[in-house]
């Protein structure tokens, strides 16, 4: 009987100790703890916070990209660590942040170009293309910015990095070429946007170093048309300027040779001897007509047969007194007007046949032939019958 009472007492003490241990363990489980982390997901009354090493779920709707200090009861689930929050307050990070310096590039997403593309989870208040130092955390393949410092636009082109440049369009179409005052830059504008030669533009694009410096432009908003290039006289204009002046056509073909410039003029048709009002874009090795007009057709030139000046351009008109053709096909025609005469040189390639007593008008240059005054024309179109 005594042994039975002792057994009951021992059993009772054992049960008391078990309940005390369970109570102790239970109190340990419900003890509140604090966690500071960056919110990287939020929705449906549930958010994920990370400090770069641990990620904890919180039963609350929080703002992605903000840092919070959560005080509550932690517990584990098959989905990871969780907290039932008792207090939520904004906080400064007490964990290390990663730092990345690059150019901000919002284009079908938000990126930092370093020049490697790093996708941002959130937009930041920075101009497109601007260099920025961003501090934050990587999560799920994206970088979550916490704070940033603006560094301004790049001062020079770097491969894979945005660059803002201003200049004049020299060529358009398949290869759009911009002149920035010192070099030619290939520009690939967005689909559907065609820039015109002579326009002054400001362009933002990603720089690439191929055979020439190239800018890959992302959207129409990255191209600003500022107006037209500066104007300057023909004699003093530089590349990228619009030359302005009156000129006489000295030669034709795919382009025009002018008496006012060493460069040939493209994009306009005229005849030798026509006087033009020229507004043209000065390129490195040519002129491109932007607005050209004939202000005096060659027919209005005076008859200069009596005003011989070797090397000068002129119009002559008179009667053919005689014609001589040599065996090699070269010919001469003596054109006379009163007491003045000149030898009209007829190269075989011109394909011109003149007859004695025929009245002709020619446009060309005074020269000499065996010491005698002569006249040389460029093509068969520069000779016509009559006063034409």
ZANU-249620 format. One record per residue (C-alpha): residue in three letters; residue number from 1; x, y, z. Coordinates in nm, 4 decimals. Layout:
% ZANU-249620
SITE  aa   i     east    north       up
SITE ALA NUM        X        Y        Z
...
% end
This chain:
% ZANU-249620
SITE  aa   i     east    north       up
SITE UNK   1   0.0000   0.0000   0.0000
SITE UNK   2   0.2820   0.2397   0.0796
SITE UNK   3   0.4632   0.1510  -0.2443
SITE UNK   4   0.1449   0.2267  -0.4407
SITE UNK   5   0.1160   0.5763  -0.2878
SITE UNK   6   0.4816   0.6487  -0.3643
SITE UNK   7   0.4273   0.5432  -0.7265
SITE UNK   8   0.1263   0.7738  -0.7619
SITE UNK   9   0.3269   1.0638  -0.6166
SITE UNK  10   0.6181   1.0038  -0.8554
SITE UNK  11   0.3790   0.9801  -1.1501
SITE UNK  12   0.2111   1.3034  -1.0483
SITE UNK  13   0.5436   1.4838  -1.0196
SITE UNK  14   0.6429   1.3512  -1.3626
SITE UNK  15   0.3212   1.4789  -1.5198
SITE UNK  16   0.3757   1.8174  -1.3584
SITE UNK  17   0.7274   1.8365  -1.5029
SITE UNK  18   0.5959   1.7376  -1.8504
SITE UNK  19   0.3290   2.0074  -1.8404
SITE UNK  20   0.5847   2.2633  -1.7229
SITE UNK  21   0.8163   2.1664  -2.0144
SITE UNK  22   0.5330   2.1852  -2.2644
SITE UNK  23   0.4329   2.5230  -2.1231
SITE UNK  24   0.7922   2.6411  -2.1532
SITE UNK  25   0.8138   2.5193  -2.5124
SITE UNK  26   0.4774   2.6769  -2.5920
SITE UNK  27   0.5909   3.0091  -2.4506
SITE UNK  28   0.9065   2.9881  -2.6624
SITE UNK  29   0.7016   2.9368  -2.9802
SITE UNK  30   0.4758   3.2333  -2.9270
SITE UNK  31   0.7519   3.4751  -2.8306
SITE UNK  32   0.7473   3.7781  -3.0663
SITE UNK  33   1.0498   3.8507  -3.2800
SITE UNK  34   1.1529   4.1299  -3.5194
SITE UNK  35   1.2720   4.1074  -3.8812
SITE UNK  36   1.3824   4.3887  -4.1101
SITE UNK  37   1.3602   4.3298  -4.4821
SITE UNK  38   1.2869   4.4695  -4.8252
SITE UNK  39   0.9405   4.3982  -4.9644
SITE UNK  40   0.9784   4.2150  -5.2984
SITE UNK  41   0.6257   4.0719  -5.3410
SITE UNK  42   0.2846   4.1847  -5.2282
SITE UNK  43  -0.0713   4.0819  -5.3063
SITE UNK  44  -0.3810   3.9256  -5.1573
SITE UNK  45  -0.2936   4.0300  -4.8047
SITE UNK  46   0.0449   3.8583  -4.8189
SITE UNK  47   0.3965   3.9967  -4.8741
SITE UNK  48   0.7526   3.8664  -4.9024
SITE UNK  49   1.0444   4.0428  -4.7369
SITE UNK  50   1.4124   3.9668  -4.7826
SITE UNK  51   1.7347   4.0901  -4.6273
SITE UNK  52   1.9531   3.9241  -4.8896
SITE UNK  53   2.0027   3.6080  -4.6829
SITE UNK  54   1.6564   3.5205  -4.5489
SITE UNK  55   1.3162   3.5618  -4.7091
SITE UNK  56   1.0107   3.5691  -4.4811
SITE UNK  57   0.6403   3.5830  -4.5628
SITE UNK  58   0.4194   3.8334  -4.3828
SITE UNK  59   0.0418   3.8274  -4.3644
SITE UNK  60  -0.0019   4.1911  -4.4608
SITE UNK  61  -0.0218   4.4025  -4.7768
SITE UNK  62   0.2994   4.6062  -4.8052
SITE UNK  63   0.4551   4.8297  -5.0723
SITE UNK  64   0.7107   4.6622  -5.2972
SITE UNK  65   1.0498   4.8332  -5.2818
SITE UNK  66   1.0067   4.9607  -4.9258
SITE UNK  67   1.1996   4.8418  -4.6212
SITE UNK  68   0.9959   4.7383  -4.3161
SITE UNK  69   1.0608   4.6218  -3.9620
SITE UNK  70   0.8122   4.3466  -3.8750
SITE UNK  71   0.7488   4.2413  -3.5163
SITE UNK  72   0.5396   3.9297  -3.4718
SITE UNK  73   0.5196   3.5578  -3.4123
SITE UNK  74   0.7389   3.3509  -3.6448
SITE UNK  75   0.6551   2.9997  -3.7582
SITE UNK  76   0.7519   2.7589  -4.0326
SITE UNK  77   0.5422   2.6158  -4.3150
SITE UNK  78   0.6163   2.4021  -4.6163
SITE UNK  79   0.6385   2.7310  -4.8087
SITE UNK  80   0.9107   2.8723  -4.5839
SITE UNK  81   0.9330   3.1084  -4.2879
SITE UNK  82   0.6307   3.3181  -4.1956
SITE UNK  83   0.5412   3.5923  -3.9460
SITE UNK  84   0.2030   3.6804  -3.8004
SITE UNK  85   0.2672   4.0544  -3.7607
SITE UNK  86   0.1920   4.2424  -3.4411
SITE UNK  87   0.3592   4.5663  -3.5499
SITE UNK  88   0.4740   4.6900  -3.8943
SITE UNK  89   0.6779   5.0054  -3.9369
SITE UNK  90   0.8927   5.1576  -4.2145
SITE UNK  91   1.2625   5.1202  -4.1459
SITE UNK  92   1.6112   5.1792  -4.2736
SITE UNK  93   1.7956   4.8668  -4.3880
SITE UNK  94   2.0092   4.7063  -4.1179
SITE UNK  95   2.1445   4.4595  -4.3739
SITE UNK  96   2.4057   4.5152  -4.6491
SITE UNK  97   2.2849   4.6446  -4.9870
SITE UNK  98   2.4441   4.5731  -5.3243
SITE UNK  99   2.5578   4.8734  -5.5294
SITE UNK 100   2.5408   4.8942  -5.9111
SITE UNK 101   2.6428   5.1856  -6.1331
SITE UNK 102   2.4932   5.2051  -6.4809
SITE UNK 103   2.2738   5.4014  -6.7180
SITE UNK 104   1.8998   5.4028  -6.6545
SITE UNK 105   1.7173   5.2638  -6.9574
SITE UNK 106   1.3380   5.2195  -6.9369
SITE UNK 107   1.2575   5.0280  -7.2550
SITE UNK 108   0.9926   4.7551  -7.2458
SITE UNK 109   1.0919   4.7226  -6.8828
SITE UNK 110   1.3328   4.9056  -6.6559
SITE UNK 111   1.7050   4.8378  -6.6931
SITE UNK 112   2.0487   4.9447  -6.5832
SITE UNK 113   2.3034   4.9260  -6.8665
SITE UNK 114   2.6458   4.8546  -6.7224
SITE UNK 115   2.6738   4.7793  -7.0323
SITE UNK 116   2.5269   4.4410  -6.9285
SITE UNK 117   2.1494   4.4700  -6.8989
SITE UNK 118   2.0311   4.4415  -6.5404
SITE UNK 119   1.6560   4.4373  -6.5029
SITE UNK 120   1.5075   4.6582  -6.2344
SITE UNK 121   1.1937   4.5556  -6.0519
SITE UNK 122   1.0836   4.9182  -6.0173
SITE UNK 123   1.1203   5.2487  -6.1940
SITE UNK 124   1.3409   5.5183  -6.0433
SITE UNK 125   1.3158   5.8959  -6.0761
SITE UNK 126   1.6008   5.9419  -6.3237
SITE UNK 127   1.6139   6.0694  -6.6826
SITE UNK 128   1.6431   5.8059  -6.9518
SITE UNK 129   2.0067   5.7381  -7.0319
SITE UNK 130   2.1390   5.9073  -6.7179
SITE UNK 131   2.4150   5.7430  -6.5176
SITE UNK 132   2.3063   5.6427  -6.1692
SITE UNK 133   2.4400   5.4537  -5.8689
SITE UNK 134   2.1684   5.2259  -5.7315
SITE UNK 135   2.1671   5.0386  -5.4003
SITE UNK 136   1.9329   4.7480  -5.3469
SITE UNK 137   1.8958   4.3684  -5.3545
SITE UNK 138   1.8631   4.1010  -5.6193
SITE UNK 139   1.5604   3.8744  -5.5935
SITE UNK 140   1.4068   3.6478  -5.8545
SITE UNK 141   1.6408   3.7620  -6.1305
SITE UNK 142   1.5611   4.1312  -6.0829
SITE UNK 143   1.7254   4.4090  -5.8880
SITE UNK 144   1.5072   4.5902  -5.6328
SITE UNK 145   1.6295   4.9483  -5.5855
SITE UNK 146   1.6205   5.0963  -5.2369
SITE UNK 147   1.7992   5.4256  -5.3010
SITE UNK 148   1.9943   5.5862  -5.5826
SITE UNK 149   2.2304   5.8721  -5.6612
SITE UNK 150   2.2209   6.0563  -5.9950
SITE UNK 151   2.5527   6.0978  -6.1796
SITE UNK 152   2.4415   6.2874  -6.4914
SITE UNK 153   2.4530   6.1977  -6.8603
SITE UNK 154   2.7642   6.0199  -6.9993
SITE UNK 155   3.0234   6.2688  -7.1231
SITE UNK 156   3.1507   6.0454  -7.4048
SITE UNK 157   3.0265   5.7394  -7.5936
SITE UNK 158   3.0920   5.4015  -7.4315
SITE UNK 159   3.0096   5.0706  -7.5957
SITE UNK 160   2.6699   4.9472  -7.4783
SITE UNK 161   2.5945   5.2646  -7.2839
SITE UNK 162   2.3428   5.5373  -7.3808
SITE UNK 163   2.4761   5.8592  -7.5268
SITE UNK 164   2.3001   6.1875  -7.6018
SITE UNK 165   2.4332   6.3685  -7.9082
SITE UNK 166   2.3307   6.6741  -8.1094
SITE UNK 167   2.4099   6.7300  -8.4741
SITE UNK 168   2.2941   6.7622  -8.8337
SITE UNK 169   2.1585   6.4817  -9.0512
SITE UNK 170   2.3872   6.4396  -9.3547
SITE UNK 171   2.2288   6.1299  -9.5082
SITE UNK 172   1.8915   5.9644  -9.4524
SITE UNK 173   1.7399   5.6325  -9.5486
SITE UNK 174   1.9036   5.2959  -9.4946
SITE UNK 175   2.2105   5.4532  -9.3393
SITE UNK 176   2.1202   5.7686  -9.1512
SITE UNK 177   2.4362   5.9681  -9.0851
SITE UNK 178   2.4613   6.2446  -8.8262
SITE UNK 179   2.7433   6.4986  -8.8120
SITE UNK 180   2.8160   6.6117  -8.4555
SITE UNK 181   3.0715   6.8748  -8.5552
SITE UNK 182   3.3737   6.6451  -8.5559
SITE UNK 183   3.2737   6.3005  -8.6829
SITE UNK 184   3.0052   6.1046  -8.8660
SITE UNK 185   2.7776   5.8869  -8.6508
SITE UNK 186   2.5519   5.6152  -8.7892
SITE UNK 187   2.2001   5.6431  -8.6436
SITE UNK 188   1.9378   5.3698  -8.6532
SITE UNK 189   1.6097   5.5494  -8.5763
SITE UNK 190   1.3026   5.3574  -8.4604
SITE UNK 191   1.0819   5.1974  -8.7265
SITE UNK 192   0.8695   5.4480  -8.9152
SITE UNK 193   1.0756   5.7552  -8.8272
SITE UNK 194   1.2730   5.9004  -9.1179
SITE UNK 195   1.4993   6.1963  -9.0603
SITE UNK 196   1.5723   6.4458  -9.3372
SITE UNK 197   1.9121   6.5810  -9.4468
SITE UNK 198   1.9730   6.9284  -9.3092
SITE UNK 199   1.7724   6.8755  -8.9905
SITE UNK 200   1.9410   6.9574  -8.6625
SITE UNK 201   1.8481   6.6907  -8.4091
SITE UNK 202   1.9193   6.5743  -8.0564
SITE UNK 203   1.9349   6.1945  -8.0360
SITE UNK 204   1.9550   5.9536  -7.7430
SITE UNK 205   2.0596   5.5989  -7.8222
SITE UNK 206   2.2733   5.3081  -7.7108
SITE UNK 207   2.6260   5.3472  -7.8488
SITE UNK 208   2.7917   5.0637  -8.0371
SITE UNK 209   3.1394   5.0633  -8.1854
SITE UNK 210   3.1226   4.8857  -8.5197
SITE UNK 211   3.3232   5.0088  -8.8200
SITE UNK 212   3.1889   5.3500  -8.7174
SITE UNK 213   3.0299   5.4811  -8.4014
SITE UNK 214   2.6628   5.3782  -8.4130
SITE UNK 215   2.3585   5.4851  -8.2107
SITE UNK 216   2.0669   5.2431  -8.1681
SITE UNK 217   1.7608   5.4582  -8.0975
SITE UNK 218   1.4837   5.3037  -7.8908
SITE UNK 219   1.1761   5.5202  -7.9518
SITE UNK 220   1.0502   5.8332  -8.1281
SITE UNK 221   1.0620   6.0179  -7.7962
SITE UNK 222   1.4400   5.9791  -7.8015
SITE UNK 223   1.4723   6.1965  -8.1133
SITE UNK 224   1.4131   6.5713  -8.0875
SITE UNK 225   1.4110   6.7808  -8.4051
SITE UNK 226   1.5592   7.1212  -8.3244
SITE UNK 227   1.5196   7.2863  -8.6654
SITE UNK 228   1.7512   7.3251  -8.9616
SITE UNK 229   2.1271   7.3481  -8.9769
SITE UNK 230   2.3010   7.6851  -8.9643
SITE UNK 231   2.3302   7.8760  -9.2922
SITE UNK 232   2.6568   8.0087  -9.4343
SITE UNK 233   2.7920   8.1493  -9.7624
SITE UNK 234   2.9152   7.8942 -10.0141
SITE UNK 235   3.2732   8.0123  -9.9825
SITE UNK 236   3.2970   7.9668  -9.6041
SITE UNK 237   3.0505   7.6910  -9.5136
SITE UNK 238   3.1671   7.3909  -9.3128
SITE UNK 239   3.0372   7.0355  -9.2991
SITE UNK 240   2.6856   7.0215  -9.1595
SITE UNK 241   2.5948   7.3765  -9.2626
SITE UNK 242   2.3536   7.4898  -9.5324
SITE UNK 243   2.5409   7.6778  -9.8041
SITE UNK 244   2.3624   7.9680  -9.9692
SITE UNK 245   2.4636   8.1516 -10.2865
SITE UNK 246   2.4273   8.2137 -10.6586
SITE UNK 247   2.6238   7.9799 -10.8846
SITE UNK 248   2.6642   7.8984 -11.2523
SITE UNK 249   2.6602   7.5400 -11.3783
SITE UNK 250   2.9922   7.4474 -11.5393
SITE UNK 251   2.9381   7.0748 -11.5860
SITE UNK 252   2.6591   6.8177 -11.5732
SITE UNK 253   2.6112   6.4445 -11.5236
SITE UNK 254   2.4890   6.2644 -11.2105
SITE UNK 255   2.5838   6.5849 -11.0293
SITE UNK 256   2.6519   6.9459 -11.1222
SITE UNK 257   2.9855   7.1221 -11.1292
SITE UNK 258   2.9506   7.4806 -11.0090
SITE UNK 259   3.1686   7.7870 -11.0464
SITE UNK 260   3.1174   7.8806 -10.6795
SITE UNK 261   3.2382   7.5643 -10.5050
SITE UNK 262   3.4929   7.2892 -10.5383
SITE UNK 263   3.2302   7.0270 -10.4485
SITE UNK 264   2.9720   6.8930 -10.6901
SITE UNK 265   2.6003   6.9457 -10.6309
SITE UNK 266   2.3667   6.6444 -10.6068
SITE UNK 267   1.9884   6.6309 -10.6113
SITE UNK 268   1.9186   6.8921 -10.8799
SITE UNK 269   1.9211   6.8993 -11.2602
SITE UNK 270   2.0261   7.1957 -11.4741
SITE UNK 271   2.2197   7.2706 -11.7920
SITE UNK 272   2.5664   7.4045 -11.8405
SITE UNK 273   2.5393   7.7826 -11.8282
SITE UNK 274   2.2272   7.8013 -11.6131
SITE UNK 275   2.2563   8.0333 -11.3131
SITE UNK 276   2.1186   7.8904 -10.9901
SITE UNK 277   2.0127   8.0084 -10.6486
SITE UNK 278   2.1566   7.7334 -10.4296
SITE UNK 279   2.0609   7.6241 -10.0795
SITE UNK 280   2.2432   7.2990 -10.0190
SITE UNK 281   2.3710   7.0868  -9.7328
SITE UNK 282   2.7486   7.0794  -9.7100
SITE UNK 283   2.8675   6.7221  -9.6770
SITE UNK 284   3.2311   6.6119  -9.6400
SITE UNK 285   3.2764   6.5596 -10.0154
SITE UNK 286   2.9611   6.6906 -10.1834
SITE UNK 287   2.6698   6.9300 -10.1718
SITE UNK 288   2.3081   6.8108 -10.1461
SITE UNK 289   2.0457   7.0425 -10.2889
SITE UNK 290   1.7744   7.1317 -10.0388
SITE UNK 291   1.6183   7.4212 -10.2270
SITE UNK 292   1.7654   7.5101 -10.5659
SITE UNK 293   1.6133   7.7131 -10.8482
SITE UNK 294   1.7258   7.8357 -11.1898
SITE UNK 295   1.7302   8.2132 -11.1628
SITE UNK 296   1.8662   8.2765 -11.5142
SITE UNK 297   1.8515   8.0149 -11.7905
SITE UNK 298   2.1546   8.0041 -12.0180
SITE UNK 299   1.9540   8.1323 -12.3113
SITE UNK 300   1.9610   8.4757 -12.1455
SITE UNK 301   2.3411   8.4925 -12.1484
SITE UNK 302   2.4822   8.7549 -12.3866
SITE UNK 303   2.6591   8.6514 -12.7039
SITE UNK 304   3.0269   8.6650 -12.6038
SITE UNK 305   3.1848   8.5612 -12.9330
SITE UNK 306   3.3577   8.8995 -12.9522
SITE UNK 307   3.4761   8.8857 -12.5871
SITE UNK 308   3.7331   8.6084 -12.5903
SITE UNK 309   3.8683   8.5251 -12.2420
SITE UNK 310   4.0533   8.1983 -12.2178
SITE UNK 311   3.9157   7.9618 -11.9532
SITE UNK 312   3.5924   8.1520 -11.8940
SITE UNK 313   3.2445   8.0149 -11.9531
SITE UNK 314   3.0367   8.1859 -12.2221
SITE UNK 315   2.7595   8.1634 -12.4784
SITE UNK 316   2.8520   8.2179 -12.8435
SITE UNK 317   2.6245   8.2488 -13.1433
SITE UNK 318   2.6997   8.2934 -13.5129
SITE UNK 319   2.7107   8.1420 -13.8615
SITE UNK 320   2.9245   7.8465 -13.9638
SITE UNK 321   3.1608   7.9731 -14.2362
SITE UNK 322   3.3401   7.6419 -14.2859
SITE UNK 323   3.3733   7.2928 -14.1344
SITE UNK 324   3.6731   7.0592 -14.1382
SITE UNK 325   3.6744   6.6976 -14.0126
SITE UNK 326   4.0008   6.5038 -13.9693
SITE UNK 327   4.0533   6.1310 -14.0256
SITE UNK 328   4.0344   6.0551 -13.6528
SITE UNK 329   3.6849   6.2069 -13.6401
SITE UNK 330   3.7858   6.5317 -13.4703
SITE UNK 331   3.6339   6.8390 -13.6355
SITE UNK 332   3.6492   7.2170 -13.6373
SITE UNK 333   3.3802   7.4642 -13.7313
SITE UNK 334   3.4514   7.8318 -13.7838
SITE UNK 335   3.1701   8.0298 -13.6214
SITE UNK 336   3.1535   8.3949 -13.7242
SITE UNK 337   2.9519   8.6911 -13.6073
SITE UNK 338   3.0416   9.0158 -13.7874
SITE UNK 339   3.4148   9.0716 -13.7517
SITE UNK 340   3.4479   8.8158 -13.4660
SITE UNK 341   3.5128   8.4476 -13.5081
SITE UNK 342   3.6100   8.1421 -13.3032
SITE UNK 343   3.6912   7.7787 -13.3784
SITE UNK 344   3.4312   7.5449 -13.2356
SITE UNK 345   3.6025   7.2181 -13.1398
SITE UNK 346   3.3964   6.9111 -13.2268
SITE UNK 347   3.5152   6.5935 -13.0582
SITE UNK 348   3.4016   6.2756 -13.2290
SITE UNK 349   3.2273   6.1613 -12.9102
SITE UNK 350   2.9925   6.4610 -12.9257
SITE UNK 351   2.8189   6.3172 -13.2327
SITE UNK 352   2.7618   6.6645 -13.3821
SITE UNK 353   2.7463   6.7408 -13.7546
SITE UNK 354   2.7364   7.1050 -13.8677
SITE UNK 355   2.6857   7.2509 -14.2136
SITE UNK 356   2.8257   7.5659 -14.3706
SITE UNK 357   2.6021   7.8747 -14.3402
SITE UNK 358   2.4182   7.7127 -14.0487
SITE UNK 359   2.3409   7.9404 -13.7532
SITE UNK 360   2.4484   7.7838 -13.4241
SITE UNK 361   2.4559   7.8684 -13.0541
SITE UNK 362   2.6989   7.6967 -12.8174
SITE UNK 363   2.7641   7.6972 -12.4437
SITE UNK 364   3.1113   7.6201 -12.3152
SITE UNK 365   3.4588   7.7547 -12.2430
SITE UNK 366   3.6993   7.9696 -12.4373
SITE UNK 367   4.0282   7.7977 -12.5160
SITE UNK 368   4.2847   7.7955 -12.7947
SITE UNK 369   4.3673   7.5662 -13.0837
SITE UNK 370   4.7157   7.6001 -13.2302
SITE UNK 371   4.7307   7.9535 -13.0992
SITE UNK 372   4.3917   8.0536 -13.2381
SITE UNK 373   4.0790   8.1425 -13.0377
SITE UNK 374   3.8628   7.8362 -12.9892
SITE UNK 375   3.5575   7.7216 -12.8011
SITE UNK 376   3.5060   7.3857 -12.6264
SITE UNK 377   3.1761   7.2305 -12.5249
SITE UNK 378   3.0994   6.9501 -12.2812
SITE UNK 379   2.8272   6.7565 -12.4627
SITE UNK 380   2.6176   6.7544 -12.7769
SITE UNK 381   2.3338   6.9176 -12.5833
SITE UNK 382   2.5446   7.2333 -12.5539
SITE UNK 383   2.5138   7.3119 -12.9260
SITE UNK 384   2.1905   7.3902 -13.1022
SITE UNK 385   2.0811   7.5385 -13.4314
SITE UNK 386   1.9649   7.8971 -13.4306
SITE UNK 387   1.9531   8.1458 -13.1452
SITE UNK 388   1.8568   7.8923 -12.8761
% end
